[in-house]
């Protein structure tokens, strides 16, 4: 295993971090029952999660077909 990571590995790592942040926000908002917590769940949490998914998919497209 090399000590250096490629650009694709770095982007996948960023995607994973964004998805974990989204899950953390969603888990934190489930602890309270309040209308604003649902708004945080639906906006902040899902935006982090969606950004992670989009980043992951774009990093896969950047690799291209194997030769």
LINUR-V97878 format. One record per residue. RES is the residue in one small letter. SS is DSSP state (alpha for helix, beta for strand, coil for the rest). PHI is phi as a letter, one per 20 degrees, with the letter a starting at -180 (999 if undefined). OMEGA is omega in radians with two decimals (NA if undefined). Layout:
res=(RES;RES)
ss=(SS;SS)
phi=(PHI;PHI)
omega=(OMEGA;OMEGA)
This chain:
res=(x;x;x;x;x;x;x;x;x;x;x;x;x;x;x;x;x;x;x;x;x;x;x;x;x;x;x;x;x;x;x;x;x;x;x;x;x;x;x;x;x;x;x;x;x;x;x;x;x;x;x;x;x;x;x;x;x;x;x;x;x;x;x;x;x;x;x)
ss=(coil;coil;coil;coil;coil;coil;alpha;alpha;alpha;alpha;alpha;alpha;alpha;alpha;alpha;alpha;alpha;alpha;alpha;alpha;alpha;alpha;alpha;alpha;alpha;alpha;alpha;alpha;alpha;coil;coil;coil;coil;coil;alpha;alpha;alpha;alpha;alpha;alpha;alpha;alpha;alpha;alpha;alpha;alpha;alpha;alpha;alpha;alpha;alpha;alpha;alpha;alpha;alpha;alpha;alpha;alpha;alpha;alpha;alpha;alpha;alpha;coil;coil;coil;coil)
phi=(999;e;f;e;d;e;f;f;f;f;f;f;f;f;f;f;f;f;f;f;f;f;f;f;f;f;f;f;f;f;f;d;d;a;f;f;f;f;f;f;f;f;d;f;f;f;f;f;f;f;f;f;f;f;f;f;f;f;f;f;f;f;f;n;f;f;d)
omega=(-3.13;-3.12;-3.13;3.11;3.12;3.13;-3.12;3.12;3.11;3.13;3.09;3.09;3.09;3.11;3.11;3.12;3.11;3.13;3.09;3.06;3.10;3.12;3.13;3.11;-3.14;3.11;3.13;-3.13;3.10;-3.10;-3.11;3.07;-3.12;-3.13;-3.13;3.09;3.06;3.10;3.08;3.10;-3.03;-3.10;-3.03;-3.10;-3.12;3.07;3.06;-3.11;3.13;3.10;3.09;3.13;-3.14;3.12;3.12;-3.12;3.10;3.10;3.08;3.11;-3.10;-3.12;-3.12;-3.12;3.12;-3.09;NA)
